[in-house]
Amino acid sequence: MDIWRVFSDDDREQWEFEPLAGVGPLRFGMTCAEVIRVLSPGRDPNVRRFGELDERGLTVYCADDALVCVAVDGLTGPQITLDGERLVGRVPSQLEQWAFGYREQHDLTLRYSHTADPELFELGLILRAQRAGDFVVSRPVFLAEPADVPWDVVPGREWSRF
């Protein structure tokens, strides 16, 4: 197995992002047990182990028993689209250029996190980067609500991913 292999779009599940509502079958505000039932059918939903769900290429974060944040692995996660634009496994600079245009078109705020990741604030979308061998690909993070201070909402372990 090649640990740096970036899946093609044909090898990924295809999901849509609905800003501040959900990502694919995941709805923000779902309980931890509901998230487990959706992502890992057959797994005991009473087991509350959140972190990477390698079989789906996702990292999910709950607070107060509610889904608040989803990060999608840039190598193996589902392909998430917003208005037809692919957000996962892309060259970060190209996605940043898309974000500039999207911001202008929709009159949104584009700002940068403390790790220099572009963020479309009103959408709760942070366009992080993730290493793929000698390359870097996009690893989007989706939030249940806009975060004035993203590092207060997104767990520290997510910021340490590269």
Secondary structure, 3 states (H helix, E strand, C coil): CCCCCCCCHHHCCEEEEECCCEECCEECCCCHHHHHHHHCCCCCCCCCCCCEECCCCEEEEEECCEEEEEEECCCCCCEEEECCEECCCCCHHHHHHHHHHHHHHHCCCEEECCCCCEEEHHHCEEEEEEEECCEEEEEEEEECCCCCCHHHHCCHHHHCCC
